[in-house]
């Protein structure tokens, strides 16, 4: 991944919204997603609409139930398919996919909820708490190299962990987005411990400032040398 592009995305995210002290799902990092999403790692939730997008996928014990603007690419995932994974290691990856012709290509993720179902279709657990909406003004396109990872906060991960012990339990998602332009937004899940998809930490604002100062200094040195 291009380092400057990663830093620019980090600055974009840092400016879009302040995360609350405690939340159900919180922004974590930018991650490489080559060969995932619509490829090797199945999409859990895909939504598509113009304007507001809302959708969910759940499990009734026999089949997936899709609501709202969820597309046929939406499928719950057995926890065993994400192994090795714990609640703390789980990452929900968001990959915006708005058309390049869309004005500003901006979209806002306003809510994201993780649900766990038994193999029989009983709802075992829902993530709860505030969600800090996030605006993405520069989108990845389907098949591009990175996505945006969300994780359970410490309290929610602790509460969800008992349900990760049974690999037949299934994960579902619900999401809401605004300012969509008919692109197909996708969410999938993976384990932080996956050897093929390492996380890319987002630099803190202080780190970005230091990076900027370093680049400025390098430019001044080159000017003086010239």
C-alpha positions as CSV (number, residue, x, y, z in Angstrom):
1,X,0.0,0.0,0.0
2,X,1.3,3.5,-0.8
3,X,2.4,5.0,2.5
4,X,1.3,8.5,1.6
5,X,-2.1,7.3,0.5
6,X,-2.4,5.4,3.8
7,X,-1.5,8.6,5.7
8,X,-4.0,10.7,3.7
9,X,-6.8,8.2,4.5
10,X,-5.8,8.3,8.2
11,X,-6.0,12.1,8.2
12,X,-9.4,11.9,6.5
13,X,-10.7,9.5,9.1
14,X,-9.3,11.4,12.0
15,X,-11.1,14.6,10.9
16,X,-14.4,12.9,10.1
17,X,-15.6,12.1,13.6
18,X,-14.4,11.7,17.2
19,X,-14.8,8.3,18.6
20,X,-16.8,8.1,21.9
21,X,-15.0,6.7,25.0
22,X,-17.0,3.5,24.8
23,X,-18.8,2.1,21.8
24,X,-20.0,-1.2,20.4
25,X,-18.0,-1.2,17.2
26,X,-15.1,1.3,16.9
27,X,-12.8,2.2,14.0
28,X,-9.5,0.3,14.2
29,X,-7.3,0.5,11.1
30,X,-6.8,0.3,7.4
31,X,-6.2,-3.2,6.1
32,X,-5.2,-4.8,2.8
33,X,-8.1,-6.6,1.3
34,X,-6.7,-8.2,-1.9
35,X,-8.4,-11.5,-2.5
36,X,-11.1,-10.8,0.1
37,X,-14.6,-9.4,0.2
38,X,-16.2,-10.6,-3.0
39,X,-13.2,-13.0,-3.5
40,X,-11.7,-15.5,-1.1
41,X,-13.4,-14.2,2.1
42,X,-17.2,-14.2,1.6
43,X,-19.1,-10.9,2.0
44,X,-21.4,-10.9,5.1
45,X,-23.4,-7.9,4.2
46,X,-23.7,-5.9,0.9
47,X,-26.1,-3.0,0.6
48,X,-26.9,-1.0,-2.5
49,X,-29.3,2.0,-3.0
50,X,-29.3,5.6,-4.0
51,X,-29.4,8.0,-1.0
52,X,-29.8,6.1,2.2
53,X,-28.7,2.5,2.4
54,X,-29.9,0.3,5.3
55,X,-29.8,-3.5,5.4
56,X,-29.2,-6.6,7.5
57,X,-28.5,-10.3,7.2
58,X,-29.6,-12.7,9.9
59,X,-29.9,-16.5,10.3
60,X,-33.2,-18.4,11.0
61,X,-31.7,-21.9,11.5
62,X,-32.2,-22.9,7.8
63,X,-31.3,-19.9,5.6
64,X,-30.1,-16.3,5.6
65,X,-32.7,-13.6,6.0
66,X,-32.0,-10.3,4.2
67,X,-33.8,-7.0,5.0
68,X,-33.7,-3.5,3.6
69,X,-31.3,-2.8,0.8
70,X,-29.2,-6.0,1.5
71,X,-28.2,-7.7,-1.8
72,X,-28.0,-11.4,-2.6
73,X,-24.3,-11.3,-1.8
74,X,-25.2,-11.0,1.9
75,X,-24.6,-14.2,3.9
76,X,-24.1,-14.9,7.6
77,X,-20.8,-16.6,8.4
78,X,-20.1,-19.5,10.7
79,X,-17.5,-18.6,13.4
80,X,-15.5,-21.7,12.5
81,X,-15.0,-20.2,9.0
82,X,-13.1,-17.3,10.5
83,X,-10.8,-19.4,12.7
84,X,-8.5,-18.7,14.4
85,X,-10.6,-15.9,15.9
86,X,-11.7,-14.5,19.2
87,X,-14.1,-11.7,19.8
88,X,-11.2,-9.3,20.4
89,X,-9.5,-10.5,17.2
90,X,-12.6,-10.1,15.0
91,X,-12.5,-7.3,12.5
92,X,-15.5,-6.2,10.4
93,X,-14.1,-4.7,7.1
94,X,-16.0,-2.0,5.3
95,X,-15.3,-1.5,1.6
96,X,-17.1,1.5,0.0
97,X,-17.8,1.2,-3.7
98,X,-19.3,4.4,-5.0
99,X,-19.1,5.2,-8.7
100,X,-16.3,7.6,-9.7
101,X,-18.9,9.8,-11.4
102,X,-20.6,10.5,-8.0
103,X,-20.2,14.1,-6.9
104,X,-17.6,14.2,-4.2
105,X,-17.8,10.4,-3.9
106,X,-18.7,10.9,-0.2
107,X,-20.5,8.4,1.9
108,X,-21.2,8.2,5.7
109,X,-21.4,5.0,7.7
110,X,-24.0,5.9,10.3
111,X,-24.5,2.6,12.2
112,X,-23.0,-0.9,12.3
113,X,-24.3,-3.7,14.5
114,X,-22.8,-7.2,14.9
115,X,-25.2,-10.1,15.8
116,X,-24.4,-13.7,16.8
117,X,-27.0,-16.5,16.1
118,X,-27.0,-20.2,17.1
119,X,-27.1,-22.8,14.4
120,X,-30.8,-23.2,15.3
121,X,-31.4,-19.6,14.5
122,X,-31.7,-18.1,18.0
123,X,-30.3,-14.6,18.5
124,X,-27.6,-15.1,21.1
125,X,-26.0,-11.6,21.3
126,X,-26.1,-8.1,19.7
127,X,-23.4,-5.4,19.9
128,X,-24.8,-2.4,21.8
129,X,-23.7,1.1,22.6
130,X,-23.0,4.3,20.7
131,X,-21.6,4.2,17.2
132,X,-19.5,7.1,16.0
133,X,-20.6,7.8,12.4
134,X,-17.7,8.1,9.9
135,X,-17.6,9.9,6.6
136,X,-15.4,8.6,3.8
137,X,-14.8,11.3,1.1
138,X,-12.3,9.1,-0.9
139,X,-13.5,5.7,-1.6
140,X,-11.9,2.4,-2.4
141,X,-13.4,0.7,-5.4
142,X,-14.3,-2.9,-5.6
143,X,-11.0,-4.9,-6.1
144,X,-8.8,-2.1,-4.7
145,X,-6.1,-2.7,-2.2
146,X,-7.5,-1.7,1.2
147,X,-10.6,-1.4,3.4
148,X,-11.6,0.1,6.8
149,X,-11.6,-2.2,9.8
150,X,-13.9,-2.0,12.8
151,X,-13.7,-4.0,16.1
152,X,-15.6,-4.5,19.2
153,X,-14.6,-2.3,22.1
154,X,-13.0,-4.1,25.1
155,X,-16.3,-4.4,27.1
156,X,-18.3,-5.7,24.1
157,X,-15.5,-8.2,23.2
158,X,-15.6,-9.6,26.7
159,X,-19.3,-10.0,26.6
160,X,-19.3,-11.7,23.2
161,X,-16.4,-14.0,23.8
162,X,-18.5,-17.0,25.2
163,X,-20.4,-17.2,22.0
164,X,-17.1,-17.5,19.9
165,X,-16.4,-20.9,21.7
166,X,-19.0,-22.6,19.5
167,X,-17.8,-22.6,15.8
168,X,-21.4,-23.4,14.6
169,X,-22.7,-20.1,15.8
170,X,-23.1,-17.6,13.0
171,X,-22.3,-13.9,12.6
172,X,-24.7,-11.4,11.0
173,X,-24.6,-7.7,10.5
174,X,-26.8,-4.7,10.1
175,X,-25.7,-1.3,8.7
176,X,-26.9,2.1,7.8
177,X,-25.3,4.6,5.4
178,X,-26.2,8.0,4.0
179,X,-25.2,9.9,0.9
180,X,-24.9,6.8,-1.3
181,X,-24.9,7.0,-5.1
182,X,-26.0,3.5,-6.0
183,X,-22.6,1.9,-5.3
184,X,-22.5,-1.6,-3.7
185,X,-21.0,-1.2,-0.2
186,X,-19.7,-4.4,1.3
187,X,-18.8,-5.7,4.8
188,X,-16.9,-8.9,5.6
189,X,-15.2,-10.3,8.6
190,X,-11.8,-11.7,9.3
191,X,-9.5,-12.5,12.1
192,X,-6.8,-10.1,13.2
193,X,-4.5,-13.2,13.5
194,X,-5.0,-14.1,9.8
195,X,-1.5,-14.4,8.3
196,X,-2.7,-13.1,4.9
197,X,-4.4,-9.9,6.0
198,X,-2.2,-8.0,8.5
199,X,-3.6,-4.7,9.9
200,X,-2.1,-1.4,8.9
201,X,-2.2,0.9,12.0
202,X,-3.5,4.4,11.4
203,X,-1.0,7.0,12.6
204,X,-2.1,9.3,15.4
205,X,-2.5,13.0,14.6
206,X,0.8,13.7,16.3
207,X,2.5,11.1,14.1
208,X,1.0,12.7,11.0
209,X,2.3,16.1,12.1
210,X,5.7,14.7,12.6
211,X,5.6,13.1,9.2
212,X,4.6,16.4,7.6
213,X,7.4,18.2,9.4
214,X,9.9,15.6,8.2
215,X,8.8,16.0,4.6
216,X,8.9,19.8,4.8
217,X,12.4,19.6,6.2
218,X,13.5,17.2,3.4
219,X,12.2,19.7,0.9
220,X,14.1,22.6,2.4
221,X,17.3,20.6,2.4
222,X,16.9,19.8,-1.3
223,X,16.2,23.4,-2.1
224,X,19.3,24.5,-0.2
225,X,21.4,21.9,-2.0
226,X,20.1,23.0,-5.4
